[in-house]
């Protein structure tokens, strides 16, 4: 439990309850129904234990929380690798929203491998096309808005001088 402070704080009173319930579990094993005792999937086993009896609630919560932790970081490494491929020195000013959109698009296109779908024969849905507006694709920064406003003012001044 010392290695998992994000799940249970070592100074929390739950630690003692979890330990007590863990030590009590083998003694109570005779009271566990056979359909639970012979459950092969560990997460379903602990879920059934939690629903069967209230005396192991903290232990079951702890075990299910531990089981929910990722076993490897390969998925995250793939995502970072994709981001590094996208966000190069040339494209260093891409905003998070754009990077996220490109990654989602890539996932949508490559998820069609079973149907031989790729970027050359991908057909966007009408919903996808309706979301592609200039307002959502070209978000103006504050600097661009200020420049645009000053350009308008300059243009108005020039028109006044000409008149």
Protein Blocks (a to p, Z undefined) as FASTA:
>chain_A
ZZmmmlpcfkbmklmmmmmmmmmmmmmmmmpcfklmmpmblklmmmmmmmmpmklmmmmm
mmmmmmmpcfbfklmmmmmmmmmmmmgfklmmbcfklmmmmmmmmmmmmmmmmnopafkl
cccdfklmmmmcfklmmccdfklmmmmmmmmmmmmmmmmmmZZ
